């Protein structure tokens, strides 16, 4: 046995939503091989490494269904703007000047450090030079669905959509069958990618059986653009070009009608809800209670750190729960249990990974985190699920395990050199600052 975590409450998120308090988890290699009481596990197994989780909760690693990892490099670069202004006046120009393989490597390592420290074990990414992101992600030990961006104007890693498609296919072939990385195409959105390219993405995905990541109906402006061009809603256009299905993750889905929700439900298309980004950019309120009532698979995301401004999934859970209570006037909208599901087992389902991760169950990969619950802020604890959503913060994560490998133990990093990662990011930030100043 390689690893035993024992003595803490185990929030399994299995079908019965069992909570063992105290419980224990035994891991062999990359897999969970037993879940039980500390006595049972102690009797049956002796492990190379044992982690005492007393005073903590053991929870499935959190699943961030939408981010742009290297954009941590633009954290706080342009705040307090609406999406279209923010993108077109600040982010796209900054990216044109600064996105490079080096930027993406340094940014991904910084994002990985933050994710490991705040309990995210799997993330879905949409960015450029996704092969570099994949290598940095693997080196950090994280699991990810990585979407190579395809967009309708020249960008750092492709002059044309056709070039982006070729790059995407090469990326998919290079990482096919990887244990940690699921490669995918990521057409940026319906308003930045033309019909021919969207259909080519559908064919590419069908050929290689990949997920597809896309932004959908994020703002009211987008709805107007798609209506003007195609005389239908974004969700209808998405269906028309064939980019719907259980392998598709539509980020945001803020501006949708009941008919749009029916399309997403009927086709099994998943939605990634990003409450903090939607609030910060004033994009609107996604109708999450209506999605949940309709049975749409809704995962949670942080979006990129330029619009959040962090990658803390605990905050995303809490904000999701608060936003929908506030918006609906119903305190039962998105209860704690639903928020925790969106960040674990349902998020895993959104990414097509729920048979592998998302819960602490025998046979699944050991992707789990140990969250401290013995400080002043967490005391007393009557209900672990309530505390995970309404009290815990990313900083409370003590230990992070992915694929059976301990990436951080007691806040000590094992796969990343924290000082080097931070120093590299600060050095690169000086270049970003210069490049952006030159465009103003
Ligand atoms: Zn996004």
Boltz pocket constraint, residues with backbone or C-beta under 6 A from the ligand:
constraints:
  - pocket:
      binder: B
      contacts: [[A, 66], [A, 67], [A, 68], [A, 215], [A, 251], [A, 303], [A, 304]]
      max_distance: 6.0
